[in-house]
């Protein structure tokens, strides 16, 4: 059974004479799921546990300036890449309003939020993971600074992860570096449906700096939002089998991550990626998120692996871009493969050379 942490705290409120003003900046990375979260129950509880690599270079950097609210209610402006962004503003206002029991102080302040991503928005790279987790790092940081709570790093991260989950499920995994499980998992004490749980002590060194080169097939807007996609799992006829498969895949992947067994890693993670897309193709309405060039790239990865025997594999997010996963030791050879064989299929002709990273970082 999951025990729900008690984060409702009416005491986290300023007296009117002590309303603060200041600025906080955090960076928080995206993450790539190896066993995928696709399907949820209210409120933001996953239908199956998932596990991810936190990334390093694909992050959101968010500056939050706060001051006393003139209206006496939450006030918020959101700028993305220097431009006021009504869509993100509305989303963030809703998110902050939903947190008024957990962080009552948000209703007393005016926030001016300036955010940027180091990767294209809505391209199937989980921008909500970095975007939501960075906001919760800031809110927990404010709580720590002003109310003296969350002094212990573990408590700080756990609350940030719990709250990030409420904003976007995958975001709860970005609060930690390395390999993170979200969802109660047999045999892994500490895991929970409510927050992410890092499992780095057990992980083989080959995965500690595993590479993820993100091949941008199409950096345009996503055709299906995660919210809609998760919702479609409620009526997908294959959903119950899929949720069981994910549990089995996670149970089988963990030993491979511990022993450095790249063969099992590849078998499970590639199947997860293709199953995620199969779920979209078998939902009603159905979605096809791969592009012809996605398949061109996948075919070439399979052929390259067969020819060279190198442990190069792929995973996909809910979009057309391909994440190429491989050990750091073979980076030079993989770069030649990308530049010679895959570059023609990329649009724009670029890729993001990312790797497993350490998690969020406070900048100011
Ligand atoms: C395919 O976390 O974006 O990336 O909870 O509705 O915000 P919400 O969904 P989101 O879903 C991510 C789905 C995925 C798989 C994964 O990251 O596990």
Boltz pocket constraint, residues with backbone or C-beta under 6 A from the ligand:
constraints:
  - pocket:
      binder: B
      contacts: [[A, 31], [A, 32], [A, 33], [A, 35], [A, 36], [A, 37], [A, 38], [A, 44], [A, 50], [A, 124], [A, 126], [A, 128], [A, 129], [A, 165], [A, 167], [A, 168], [A, 169], [A, 170], [A, 171], [A, 226], [A, 227], [A, 230], [A, 276], [A, 316], [A, 317], [A, 318]]
      max_distance: 6.0
